[in-house]
Amino acid sequence: MRLAPWLVPVFLAAGLFARDPLSARIAHTDPSKYRPIPAVHAGAGTLDFEQLFGASDFDVNLMFLHRGVIEPKSSIGAHFHNTCEEMFVILDGEAQFTIDGRTSLLKAPAGALCQMGHSHAIYNATSKPVQWLNINVTTIKGHYDNFDLHDTRVGAPLDPVPQFISMRLDREMLRPTADGLLYRRALAPDVFFTNWSYVDHLVIPSGKASPSDRHQNVEEFYYVMKGSGTASVGSESAEIHAGDAVPVLFNEPHRFEAKGGDLELMVVGIARVKFALD
């Protein structure tokens, strides 16, 4: 069907401003929706996962947020990304992370950044599944690239000190804020080549709430690591629980409240342009 020229701006405006309700935009971890995929990037064993967010869920260049498990004795094989940056995060257990052929053991909760133009892999050498997240940010909206090295990394020698950019989401590393919260910036803008701005670790004690905030040039998602509470975005509110991911787009006021226990969050910010933080 061809639209009359005067209708085109109307349809464009509808696409730009119509949004699903907040309760529908919040992504929920659901293991029943995990897909088992063997030999991911020519790795060993099997990875089970689902997509929580895709490229169309944000205006910035988030490519995806994946959630799943790395099965025992399984890996994501070594591979390059030349137009995007990616980070594997483990929420429990331990895993062997590789960046540019150097491998170290990280204990959860932790993650390792693979910068654009570098290679990475991860291997679960244990006998238990490891809870896992994958975050990918691109330089070209909706474009993903990879080049597999056909290296499982099984049996790779381990460096006692990681020779790559990594982070720990350890509550003992958090510091109190003036609002009575616990906070730490785990990764700052300088470590990224893309418009990925930061990864923050935030704990809101039971009964407390974060101050209302709004960003003109950064979009975020809040992944609930532990606890439950309420997310308020714009004029809407919704209950959130461990495993949920809450999207916050440009200029949306947002606030989080902990209920029935502490609310622990990982916050990922992606900018409209490099180094924009507000």
Buried (B, 14 or more C-beta within 10 A) or exposed (E): EEEEEEEEEEEEEEEEEEBEEBEEBBBBBEEEBBEEEEBBBBBBBBBBBBBBBBBEBBEBBBBBBBBBBBBBBBBBBBBBBEBBBBBBBBBBBBBBBBBBBBBBBBEBBBBBBBBBEBBBBBBBBBEEBBBBBBBBBBBEEEEBBBEBBEBBBBEBEEEEEBEBBBBBBBBEEBEEEEEEBBBBBBBEBEBBBBBBBBBBBBBBBBEBBBEEEBBEBBBBBBBBBBBBBBBBBBEEBBEBBBBBBBBBBBEBEBBBBBBEEBBBBBBBBBBBEEEBEE
